[in-house]
């Protein structure tokens, strides 16, 4: 894995702790996901924004499949960064946005983080399948029928959005393949036997 950007050189201990948290996971929300989100933040032009980069690090710092993972990740950011030079309020606000992926129009940092997080939807088919398998692993505690029902609800919600991506770059480059991947996964889940 390449060196990951970290804007607090005097707090590499915090970076290392976060990285170990992501590395301990076996599903989708692991260090590979973190690396991809950070790379997409940079690709979308947000790599020089320290608060945005920190929000990318913290956006899934707490992840166990609960509905309040994003809130708990934001609180962790607030407590972990309290004694640093970081713009803690902005970092926490951005982390909370990943619960809905619906930033306000003109919220450039919010748009970039949300698009970077959802950018996996536009991945090449093989990587998309790895992502979908990883999500299933994240929810291994849920039976197949419950998982399919919940997953279909999420995918159908995403596919029905008029605006899936918020930045011009992501709309141009990622929207079409993302919608194709979403459609294919929905079709596969609907046609797969459950039981």
C-alpha positions as CSV (number, residue, x, y, z in Angstrom):
1,X,0.0,0.0,0.0
2,X,1.4,3.4,-0.9
3,X,2.1,6.0,1.7
4,X,-1.2,7.6,2.7
5,X,-1.4,11.4,3.1
6,X,-1.5,12.5,6.7
7,X,-1.6,16.3,7.5
8,X,-0.5,16.1,11.2
9,X,3.2,15.3,11.2
10,X,3.4,15.6,15.0
11,X,0.6,13.1,15.4
12,X,1.7,10.1,13.5
13,X,0.7,8.0,16.5
14,X,-2.9,8.8,15.8
15,X,-2.5,8.0,12.1
16,X,-0.9,4.6,13.0
17,X,-3.8,3.8,15.4
18,X,-6.4,4.6,12.8
19,X,-4.5,2.6,10.2
20,X,-4.4,-0.4,12.5
21,X,-8.2,-0.1,13.1
22,X,-8.8,-0.3,9.4
23,X,-6.3,-3.1,8.9
24,X,-8.0,-5.3,11.5
25,X,-11.2,-5.5,9.4
26,X,-11.9,-8.2,7.0
27,X,-14.9,-6.7,5.1
28,X,-15.1,-3.8,2.7
29,X,-14.4,-1.0,5.2
30,X,-10.7,-1.9,5.6
31,X,-7.4,-0.1,4.8
32,X,-7.9,-0.7,1.1
33,X,-11.1,1.3,1.3
34,X,-9.3,4.0,3.2
35,X,-6.6,4.1,0.6
36,X,-9.1,4.4,-2.2
37,X,-11.0,7.1,-0.6
38,X,-7.9,9.1,0.1
39,X,-6.8,8.7,-3.5
40,X,-10.2,9.8,-4.8
41,X,-10.1,12.9,-2.5
42,X,-6.9,13.8,-4.2
43,X,-8.2,12.9,-7.7
44,X,-11.2,15.3,-7.1
45,X,-8.9,18.1,-6.1
46,X,-9.2,18.0,-2.3
47,X,-5.8,16.6,-1.4
48,X,-4.5,19.9,-0.1
49,X,-7.4,20.4,2.3
50,X,-6.2,19.1,5.7
51,X,-9.7,18.9,7.2
52,X,-11.0,17.0,4.2
53,X,-8.1,14.6,4.3
54,X,-8.6,14.0,8.1
55,X,-12.3,13.5,7.5
56,X,-11.4,10.8,4.9
57,X,-9.3,9.1,7.6
58,X,-12.1,9.3,10.2
59,X,-15.2,8.7,8.1
60,X,-15.2,4.9,8.8
61,X,-13.0,4.9,11.9
62,X,-15.9,3.3,13.8
63,X,-17.6,0.6,11.7
64,X,-19.6,-2.3,12.9
65,X,-22.7,-2.0,10.7
66,X,-24.8,0.1,13.2
67,X,-26.9,3.0,12.1
68,X,-24.8,5.4,14.1
69,X,-21.3,4.5,12.8
70,X,-20.8,7.9,11.2
71,X,-21.9,9.7,14.3
72,X,-19.5,7.6,16.5
73,X,-16.7,8.2,13.9
74,X,-17.4,12.0,14.1
75,X,-17.3,11.9,17.9
76,X,-14.0,9.9,17.8
77,X,-12.6,12.6,15.4
78,X,-13.7,15.3,17.9
79,X,-12.0,13.7,20.8
80,X,-8.9,12.4,19.0
81,X,-8.2,15.8,17.3
82,X,-9.1,18.1,20.2
83,X,-5.5,18.8,21.1
84,X,-4.2,19.3,17.5
85,X,-4.1,22.1,15.1
86,X,-6.9,20.5,13.0
87,X,-10.2,22.2,12.2
88,X,-12.1,19.7,14.4
89,X,-15.5,21.2,13.7
90,X,-15.1,20.8,10.0
91,X,-13.7,17.3,10.2
92,X,-16.6,16.1,12.3
93,X,-19.1,17.9,10.1
94,X,-17.7,16.2,7.0
95,X,-17.6,12.8,8.6
96,X,-21.3,13.1,9.6
97,X,-22.1,13.9,5.9
98,X,-21.1,10.4,4.9
99,X,-24.3,9.1,6.7
100,X,-26.4,10.5,3.8
101,X,-23.9,11.5,1.1
102,X,-26.1,14.6,0.6
103,X,-24.0,17.7,1.0
104,X,-25.5,21.1,0.6
105,X,-24.9,22.7,-2.9
106,X,-21.6,24.6,-2.9
107,X,-20.1,22.6,0.0
108,X,-17.0,21.7,-2.0
109,X,-15.3,19.7,0.7
110,X,-18.6,17.8,1.5
111,X,-19.1,17.1,-2.2
112,X,-15.6,15.7,-2.6
113,X,-15.7,13.5,0.5
114,X,-19.1,12.1,-0.4
115,X,-18.1,11.4,-4.0
116,X,-14.8,9.9,-2.9
117,X,-16.6,7.5,-0.5
118,X,-19.2,6.5,-3.2
119,X,-16.6,6.3,-6.0
120,X,-16.3,2.6,-5.5
121,X,-19.7,2.3,-7.2
122,X,-18.0,3.2,-10.5
123,X,-15.2,0.7,-10.1
124,X,-14.3,-1.8,-12.8
125,X,-16.6,-4.9,-12.6
126,X,-14.0,-7.1,-10.8
127,X,-13.3,-4.5,-8.1
128,X,-17.0,-3.8,-7.8
129,X,-17.6,-7.5,-7.1
130,X,-14.9,-7.5,-4.5
131,X,-16.6,-4.4,-2.9
132,X,-20.0,-6.2,-2.9
133,X,-18.5,-9.3,-1.4
134,X,-16.8,-7.1,1.2
135,X,-20.1,-5.5,2.1
136,X,-21.6,-8.9,2.6
137,X,-18.7,-9.8,4.9
138,X,-19.3,-6.6,6.9
139,X,-22.9,-7.9,7.5
140,X,-22.1,-11.5,8.0
141,X,-24.2,-11.4,11.2
142,X,-27.3,-10.9,9.1
143,X,-29.0,-13.8,7.4
144,X,-29.2,-14.0,3.6
145,X,-32.8,-12.9,3.4
146,X,-32.3,-9.9,5.7
147,X,-29.1,-8.9,3.9
148,X,-30.7,-9.0,0.5
149,X,-33.7,-7.0,1.6
150,X,-31.5,-4.3,3.2
151,X,-28.9,-4.3,0.4
152,X,-31.6,-3.9,-2.2
153,X,-33.1,-1.0,-0.3
154,X,-29.7,0.8,-0.3
155,X,-28.9,0.1,-3.9
156,X,-32.4,1.1,-5.1
157,X,-32.1,4.3,-3.2
158,X,-28.8,5.1,-4.7
159,X,-29.9,4.3,-8.2
160,X,-33.1,6.4,-7.9
161,X,-31.1,9.5,-7.0
162,X,-31.2,12.2,-9.6
163,X,-27.8,13.2,-8.4
164,X,-25.6,10.3,-7.4
165,X,-22.3,12.3,-7.5
166,X,-21.9,16.0,-6.7
167,X,-18.6,17.1,-8.3
168,X,-18.5,17.8,-12.0
169,X,-15.6,15.4,-12.4
170,X,-17.4,12.5,-10.7
171,X,-20.7,13.2,-12.6
172,X,-18.7,13.1,-15.9
173,X,-16.5,10.1,-15.2
174,X,-18.3,8.0,-12.6
175,X,-22.0,8.3,-13.0
176,X,-22.6,6.0,-15.9
177,X,-20.4,3.1,-14.7
178,X,-21.8,3.5,-11.2
179,X,-25.4,3.2,-12.4
180,X,-24.4,0.2,-14.5
181,X,-22.8,-1.5,-11.5
182,X,-25.8,-0.7,-9.3
183,X,-28.2,-2.1,-11.9
184,X,-26.2,-5.3,-12.3
185,X,-26.0,-5.9,-8.6
186,X,-29.8,-5.3,-8.1
187,X,-30.5,-7.8,-10.9
188,X,-28.2,-10.4,-9.4
189,X,-29.7,-10.0,-5.9
190,X,-33.2,-10.3,-7.3
191,X,-32.5,-13.4,-9.3
192,X,-30.3,-15.2,-6.7
193,X,-32.0,-17.9,-4.6
194,X,-32.2,-16.9,-0.9
195,X,-32.5,-19.5,1.8
